[in-house]
Amino acid sequence: MAIQIFEIETLVRFAGNFQLSAVDIDPTTITVKILEPTLTNTSYVYGIAAEVIKDSVGDYHIDINLDHEGIWYYRWEAVGAAEVQISKEGAVKVKSSSFLNQ
């Protein structure tokens, strides 16, 4: 899968889906980790952080403003359903805009 490229200052939705035996499930604990190009690592826990939204059983998302150039990494982690652990990672690239700083 090719890495997606976004302009700086873009609000991007990172979606996570959790399944067990091909059936959507709601794990007991869901955490989204965002690693910015500045090496700032932020964790958001569903039910505690308002940024993590449940769309339907097994489907969640978080919207992040990509305000720095470089590679942004994200990781969805979940624990539940008889302590099954699920994790999914990805990355996007952010480039500067010709319209900024004018």
N, C-alpha and C positions, 0 to 999 in steps of 0.2 A: 504494500500500500504506500503510495506516495505521500509525503508530508504536505499538509495544506499550508498555504502562505496567505497571511493577512496583512493589511495595512495597520500601522500603529494607531492606537486609539479606537480599535474595533471591539465591540462587545460580542464575545463568542460564547456559544452554548456548548458545553461539554456534557454529553449524555452517558449514562451508565445503565446497563441492563443486567439483571441478576437472574440466573436460571439454575435449576437443579433438575437433572434428567430431562432437559428440554422444556421444562415448565417454569414460567416466571414465578419468582418468589420474592418475598420481602425479608431480607436478612434481619437479624436482631440489631446489628450495628453496621452502619454505613459511614465510611469516611472518604472524603475526596481530598487528595493532596495536590497542591499546585506548586511547582518549582519554577520560579521566574528566572529570566536571564541574569538578574542581579544576585542570584543564589538565595533569594528569600524563599523559604519553604513554609507554606501555610496549609494547615489542616482544617477541614470543615467537617463537622459531624452532623449527620441528619438528626433532626429533633432538637439540636442545640443551636446550630448555625442556620439562621433564616435563609441563607443563600442556597442551601441544598433543598430542592423542591421535588416532591413525589408527584409524578404524572399519572401513574397507574401502578398496579401490582408489578413489581420488579423493575419499573422504569423511573429513573431519577435524572435530574439535570442541575447544573450550576452555570450561571452566566458570569463570565470573567471579562473585565476590561483589559485588553492587551495594551498596556501603556509603556512598554519597553521593547526595544528592538532585540532580536535574538531568538533563541529556541525556548519555548515554554513547554514544560512537561506536566502531564497530569496522570494521576493514578487513582482509580476507584478501588477501595478495599471493603470487604464485607465479611462479617462473621455471623453465623446463625444457622438455622435449619440443621440441628444436630451438630453444631460446631463446624460445619463445612466452611472453609475459607475460600473466598473468591477475590481475585484481583485482576484488573485490566489497566493497561497503561497506554499512553499515546503521547504525541508531541505535535506542536504546530510551530511554524516559523513566522516571526513578525518582522516586517521591513518598514523602513521609514517612508514617509509620504513626501512627495514633491511639493505639496501644498502647505506643509507645516513650516514654520519659521519664515514665512514671507510677510 
